[in-house]
Amino acid sequence: MRDDLTPGGRNIRRPDRALIVYTNLIRRHYKETVPIVLGGIEASQRRVAHYDYWDDSIRRSVIFDAKADILIYGMGEHAILELAGHLRAGKDYRGTRGICYISSEMPDVCIELPSFEGVAADRRKFVDMSRVFFRNVDSVSGRCLSQKHGNRYLVHTPPAAPLTSEELDRIYELDYERDLHPFYKKMGEVRAIDTVRFSITTHRGCFGGCTFCSISTHQGSALISRSEASILREAKGLSRYRHFRGVISDIGGPTANMYGMLCRRMAGKGVCDDRRCLTPHICRGMSVSHRSQISLLRKIRKIPGIRKAFIASGIRHDLVMADRDAGEEYLSEIVRHHVSGQLKIAPEHCVDRVLDLMGKPSTDSLLSFRDLFARLNTQARKRQFLTYYLIAAHPGCTMRDMSALRKFLRAELHIVPEQVQIFTPLPSTWSAVMYHAGMDPFSGEYIFVEKNIREKEKQKRAVTRRNG
């Protein structure tokens, strides 16, 4: 199987459930070892009892199956340093924020989640557990959680504070090689490196609230933006790399045009329990302005040696249309200078009921954005296109909904998409909860969930087929 992430391009070196495989190998061959610490997005998303698509069942926290000692969740910089300091000094590390560990007793300060055995047997209990879990993944308001697995407890300490802008600056200005490690380089080409080698990360986190996405439970909903000065220093430093040809492949983050935006409430009180930031309408507490990114892009274009700087990580079209002050000016900037032929946006669907389950906005902003994009391209005398991310077989989506999407794509967007993603339930996302429980966790109503792979393919073909 072709794999752009593996040296040589063939996926023959990375086992399924790698966390479990590698940790158990360490246990087998190194009996006297220091504590084994798991980290990364796979550990982060599987830190509590979770739905697993491969098994089509609830699995326990990966720390138990991997036989690890500690699990660091989230991006982990603060937790890694604090934990390392405690281990080096021989001190108790259990008060470290942003970690999970196994205990024979439940700490008094913890909120107790329904047990693994309980949520594995009862889908409503799994929904209830998920509500408590998602209410406590925010670094400001999140509390300690505990979940019984057999006769032991998983202890989930409160989330670590996100990095400050200054800390994020220091991390991204380190002297990275921007190349493969020599150990892997001798095994063959890794094509994925070309996508990120000369890209620039401007911010971390996402307040988009898409229910199928892992970013908010790993990076957090709070947006942390780097300073303009730091980003410009990184861009200026690219010229010293011998492979750099003057093209920055991407300037962005999880959502490129969130750079510099913030919520007046989130920093002090945390994420709201009773509302989403962007749907069904953009919250009035959200400061939506593209001025910071416009300024940044203009300054990057003036740097000697930079021929092109693209935005490849996708943008939120609803944010552009909501910014009455600078939205059109921002889109004009990227149409004229920062699109490599296609601009990525992610409407995902067109049926309001499905969009609501996905946490996505209605098509009103999409159609307005499409018209504005077309007008600005005409004014700039450019022939550029929009690329639409679409999902088939999301929980709540039926064949009738996909037929409606097909009609919408042809009548309004004038496309027959070649690529449509079949929904995959990622661990510790709201959409995975819907998929397993067959329920809208926000309303408590039962919903249709397509689980037959052939029927999922039919949903996809409903919009990709060119005839009929």
C-alpha positions in Angstrom: 0.0 0.0 0.0 1.3 3.4 -1.0 2.1 5.6 2.1 3.6 9.1 1.9 4.6 9.0 5.6 6.8 5.9 5.4 10.4 5.8 4.0 10.3 4.2 0.6 6.6 4.9 0.3 5.4 1.4 1.4 3.5 0.9 4.7 5.4 -2.1 5.9 7.2 -0.6 8.9 4.4 0.8 11.1 2.2 -1.7 13.0 -1.5 -1.2 13.8 -2.0 0.0 17.4 1.6 1.1 17.4 1.4 2.5 21.0 0.5 -0.9 22.3 2.9 -2.9 20.2 6.0 -0.8 21.0 5.3 -0.4 24.7 4.8 -4.1 25.1 8.0 -4.8 23.3 9.8 -2.5 25.7 8.3 -4.3 28.6 9.3 -7.7 27.2 12.9 -6.9 26.5 13.7 -4.3 29.2 12.5 -5.6 32.5 14.1 -2.9 34.6 13.1 0.3 32.9 12.3 3.8 33.8 8.6 4.8 33.7 7.2 4.4 30.2 5.3 7.6 29.1 2.9 7.7 26.2 2.2 10.8 24.2 1.1 12.2 20.9 -2.4 12.5 19.3 -3.1 8.7 19.4 -2.5 8.6 23.1 -4.3 11.8 23.7 -7.5 10.7 21.9 -7.5 7.3 23.6 -6.8 8.5 27.1 -10.2 7.5 28.6 -12.7 4.8 27.6 -13.5 5.4 23.9 -15.2 4.1 20.9 -12.8 2.1 18.6 -13.8 1.8 14.9 -11.6 -1.2 14.2 -13.2 -3.2 17.0 -16.7 -1.5 16.7 -16.8 -1.4 20.5 -15.7 0.6 23.5 -12.1 0.1 24.4 -10.5 1.0 27.7 -7.9 3.7 28.1 -4.8 2.9 26.0 -2.6 3.3 29.1 -4.0 -0.1 30.3 -3.6 -2.0 27.0 -0.1 -0.5 26.4 1.0 -1.3 30.0 2.5 2.1 30.3 3.0 4.1 33.5 2.0 7.6 32.5 0.1 9.2 29.5 0.6 12.8 28.5 -2.3 14.2 26.7 -2.6 17.4 24.6 0.4 19.0 23.0 2.3 18.3 26.2 5.2 20.8 26.4 4.4 21.9 29.9 3.6 18.4 31.2 6.8 16.9 29.7 9.0 19.4 31.4 7.3 19.2 34.8 7.1 15.4 34.7 10.8 15.1 33.8 11.7 17.4 36.6 9.7 15.3 39.1 11.2 12.0 37.8 14.7 13.3 38.0 14.3 14.6 41.5 12.5 11.4 42.6 9.4 13.4 43.6 5.7 12.5 43.3 4.5 13.4 39.8 0.8 12.8 40.3 -0.1 16.5 40.6 1.2 17.3 37.2 -1.5 18.8 35.0 -2.1 17.2 31.6 -1.3 13.6 32.4 -3.1 10.3 33.1 -1.9 7.5 35.4 -3.2 4.3 37.0 -4.1 4.2 40.7 -5.6 1.7 43.1 -7.7 4.4 44.6 -9.7 7.4 43.3 -8.4 10.7 44.5 -11.0 12.7 46.5 -10.7 15.7 44.2 -11.7 13.9 41.1 -15.1 13.7 39.3 -15.9 10.1 38.8 -16.8 9.1 35.2 -19.0 6.0 34.6 -16.8 2.9 34.7 -15.3 1.4 31.6 -17.4 -1.7 32.2 -20.5 0.5 32.5 -20.0 2.5 29.3 -19.0 -0.6 27.4 -22.4 -2.2 28.3 -24.7 0.8 28.1 -24.6 3.3 25.3 -26.5 6.0 27.3 -23.8 5.8 30.0 -21.2 6.3 27.3 -23.0 9.4 26.1 -23.2 10.6 29.8 -19.5 9.9 30.2 -18.7 11.8 27.1 -20.6 14.9 28.2 -18.6 15.1 31.5 -15.3 14.4 29.6 -15.8 17.1 27.0 -16.8 19.6 29.7 -13.4 19.1 31.4 -11.0 19.2 28.5 -10.6 23.0 28.8 -7.5 24.2 30.6 -9.3 27.0 32.5 -12.4 25.1 33.8 -11.4 21.4 33.5 -11.3 19.4 36.7 -9.6 16.1 37.6 -11.4 13.0 36.3 -11.3 9.4 37.3 -12.7 6.3 35.7 -12.7 2.8 37.1 -11.3 0.0 34.9 -11.7 -3.3 36.7 -10.3 -3.0 40.1 -8.1 0.0 39.2 -8.7 3.7 38.4 -7.6 5.8 35.5 -6.7 9.3 37.0 -7.0 12.1 34.4 -5.5 15.3 35.9 -6.8 18.7 34.9 -5.6 19.9 31.5 -2.3 21.8 31.3 -2.3 25.5 30.5 -1.7 26.2 26.8 1.5 27.8 25.8 1.7 31.6 25.7 2.4 33.3 22.5 5.9 33.9 23.6 6.5 30.2 24.4 5.0 29.3 21.0 7.4 31.8 19.3 10.4 30.1 21.0 9.4 26.6 19.9 8.8 27.5 16.3 12.0 29.6 16.1 14.2 26.7 17.1 16.9 25.7 14.6 15.1 22.8 12.9 16.8 20.8 10.1 13.6 20.7 8.0 14.6 17.3 6.7 14.3 13.6 7.5 16.3 12.1 10.2 19.4 10.4 8.7 18.2 7.1 10.1 15.1 7.2 8.0 16.5 9.1 5.0 18.7 6.1 4.0 15.6 3.9 3.8 14.0 6.0 1.0 12.0 9.0 0.2 9.2 10.3 2.5 7.0 12.3 0.2 5.0 13.9 3.0 8.0 16.0 4.0 7.6 18.2 0.9 4.3 19.4 2.2 5.6 20.7 5.5 9.3 21.3 5.0 8.9 25.0 4.2 5.6 25.7 5.8 5.1 28.1 8.7 2.7 27.5 11.6 1.1 30.8 12.7 -1.1 29.5 15.5 -2.4 26.5 17.5 -5.8 25.4 18.6 -9.2 25.7 16.9 -12.6 27.1 18.1 -14.4 25.8 15.0 -16.3 23.1 17.0 -16.6 20.5 14.2 -17.9 17.4 15.9 -15.9 15.0 13.8 -12.5 16.7 14.5 -9.8 15.8 17.1 -8.1 19.2 17.2 -10.1 20.7 20.1 -9.5 17.7 22.4 -5.8 17.6 21.6 -4.6 21.2 20.9 -7.5 22.9 22.7 -10.3 25.2 21.6 -8.4 28.3 22.8 -6.5 29.9 19.9 -2.8 30.8 20.6 -1.3 32.9 17.9 2.4 33.6 17.4 3.7 37.1 17.2 4.0 38.7 13.8 7.7 39.4 14.5 8.4 35.8 15.3 6.7 34.6 12.1 8.6 37.1 10.0 11.9 36.0 11.5 11.2 32.4 10.6 10.3 33.4 7.1 13.5 35.3 6.7 15.5 32.4 8.0 14.3 30.0 5.3 16.8 31.3 2.8 19.7 29.6 4.5 18.3 26.1 3.7 19.9 24.8 0.5 16.6 23.2 -0.7 14.6 26.4 -0.3 13.5 27.8 -3.7 11.6 30.9 -2.5 8.2 29.2 -2.0 6.5 28.8 1.4 4.1 25.9 0.9 1.7 27.0 3.7 1.2 29.8 6.1 -1.5 28.8 8.6 -2.6 26.4 11.3 -5.6 24.1 11.9 -7.7 26.8 10.2 -5.5 29.4 8.4 -7.7 32.5 8.8 -8.2 32.1 12.6 -4.8 33.8 13.1 -5.1 36.6 15.6 -8.7 36.0 16.5 -9.8 35.5 20.1 -12.8 35.1 22.4 -13.2 37.7 25.1 -14.5 35.1 27.6 -12.5 32.0 26.8 -9.1 33.2 28.3 -10.6 34.0 31.7 -13.6 31.6 32.1 -12.9 28.8 29.6 -15.1 27.3 26.9 -18.8 27.8 27.2 -20.8 24.7 28.1 -24.1 25.7 26.5 -23.0 27.1 23.1 -20.7 26.8 20.2 -18.4 29.6 19.0 -19.4 29.6 15.4 -22.6 27.7 14.9 -25.5 28.1 14.3 -24.3 31.7 14.4 -20.9 33.3 15.3 -20.9 34.3 18.9 -20.9 38.0 19.6 -18.1 37.4 22.1 -15.8 36.2 19.3 -13.5 38.9 17.9 -13.6 38.2 14.2 -11.0 40.2 12.3 -8.6 39.4 9.5 -6.5 42.6 10.0 -3.6 40.7 11.7 -3.3 38.2 8.9 -3.5 40.8 6.2 -0.7 42.7 7.8 1.4 39.5 8.2 0.9 38.4 4.6 1.9 41.8 3.2 5.1 41.8 5.2 6.0 38.3 4.2 5.7 39.2 0.5 8.2 42.0 1.0 10.9 39.6 2.4 13.9 39.3 0.0 14.0 35.7 -1.4 10.3 34.9 -0.9 8.8 34.4 -4.3 5.5 32.9 -3.2 3.7 32.2 0.0 0.7 30.0 -0.2 -2.2 29.3 2.1 -2.8 25.6 1.8 -4.3 24.7 5.2 -7.8 25.8 4.4 -10.0 28.7 5.6 -13.4 29.1 7.3 -15.6 30.8 4.7 -18.1 31.8 7.4 -15.5 33.8 9.2 -14.6 35.7 6.0 -18.2 36.6 5.4 -18.8 37.6 9.0 -15.9 40.1 9.0 -17.6 43.1 7.6 -14.6 45.3 8.1 -11.8 43.2 6.5 -13.2 40.0 5.2 -13.4 41.0 1.5 -10.0 42.7 1.7 -8.5 39.5 3.2 -10.0 37.3 0.5 -8.8 39.7 -2.2 -5.2 39.5 -0.7 -5.2 35.7 -0.9 -6.8 35.5 -4.3 -4.2 37.9 -5.8 -1.1 36.5 -4.0 -1.6 33.3 -1.9 -3.6 30.7 -3.9 -1.8 28.0 -5.8 -4.7 27.5 -8.2 -7.1 26.1 -5.7 -8.4 27.3 -2.3 -9.6 24.7 0.2 -12.8 25.2 2.1 -14.9 22.6 4.0 -18.7 22.9 3.8 -18.9 19.1 4.2 -22.7 18.9 3.4 -25.7 21.1 2.5 -28.6 19.6 4.6 -29.2 21.7 7.7 -29.9 18.7 10.0 -26.7 17.0 9.0 -24.7 20.2 9.2 -26.0 20.8 12.7 -24.8 17.3 13.8 -21.4 18.1 12.2 -21.2 21.5 13.9 -20.9 23.2 10.6 -22.6 26.4 9.3 -25.5 26.6 6.9 -24.9 27.0 3.1 -25.8 30.7 3.2 -22.3 31.8 4.0 -20.9 29.3 1.5 -22.9 30.7 -1.4 -22.0 34.2 -0.5 -18.3 33.3 -0.3 -18.4 31.5 -3.6 -19.8 34.6 -5.3 -17.2 36.9 -3.7 -14.4 34.5 -4.6 -15.6 34.5 -8.2 -15.9 38.3 -8.4 -12.4 38.8 -6.9 -10.9 36.3 -9.3 -12.5 38.2 -12.2 -11.1 41.5 -10.9 -7.7 40.0 -10.5 -7.9 38.4 -14.0 -7.1 35.0 -12.5 -8.5 31.5 -13.1 -8.6 29.9 -9.7 -11.0 27.4 -8.1 -12.5 26.4 -4.8 -11.9 22.8 -3.6 -14.7 21.5 -1.3 -14.2 19.0 1.4 -17.3 16.8 1.7 -18.3 13.9 4.0 -20.6 10.9 3.3 -22.2 8.7 5.9 -21.8 11.0 8.9 -24.2 10.0 11.7 -27.6 11.3 10.8 -26.9 11.3 7.1 -29.2 9.2 4.8 -29.2 8.4 1.1 -31.9 11.1 0.7 -29.5 13.6 2.2 -26.8 12.6 -0.2 -29.2 13.0 -3.1 -29.9 16.5 -1.9 -26.2 17.1 -1.7 -25.7 15.9 -5.2 -28.4 18.3 -6.5 -26.9 21.2 -4.5 -23.4 20.5 -5.9 -24.6 20.5 -9.5 -27.1 23.3 -9.3 -25.3 25.8 -7.0 -21.5 24.9 -7.1 -21.6 23.4 -10.6 -19.3 20.5 -9.7 -19.2 16.7 -9.7 -16.6 16.1 -6.9 -14.0 13.5 -7.5 -13.1 13.1 -3.8 -15.6 12.6 -1.0 -14.5 11.3 2.4 -16.5 8.5 3.9 -16.9 9.4 7.6 -14.5 7.7 10.0 -15.4 8.0 13.8 -12.2 9.2 15.5 -11.8 8.4 19.2 -12.9 11.0 21.7 -15.0 13.1 19.2 -18.6 13.9 19.4 -19.3 12.3 16.1 -17.8 9.0 17.3 -20.2 9.2 20.3 -23.1 9.7 17.8 -21.9 6.8 15.6 -21.7 4.3 18.5 -24.8 5.4 20.4 -27.1 6.1 17.4 -28.1 9.3 19.2 -27.7 13.1 19.0 -25.9 13.7 22.3 -27.1 17.3 22.4 -30.8 16.6 22.1 -31.0 13.0 23.2 -32.9 12.1 20.1 -32.1 8.9 18.2 -30.6 9.3 14.7 -29.9 7.1 11.7 -26.4 5.9 11.5 -25.1 4.0 8.4 -22.7 1.3 9.5 -22.8 -1.0 6.4 -19.7 -0.4 4.4 -21.5 -1.0 1.0 -24.2 1.4 1.9 -21.5 4.0 2.9 -20.0 3.5 -0.5 -23.4 4.1 -2.1 -23.7 7.4 -0.2 -20.3 8.4 -1.6 -21.2 7.4 -5.1 -24.4 9.3 -4.9 -22.4 12.5 -5.3 -19.3 11.3 -7.2 -21.0 9.5 -10.1 -21.2 11.5 -13.3 -24.2 9.8 -14.8 -27.7 9.3 -13.5 
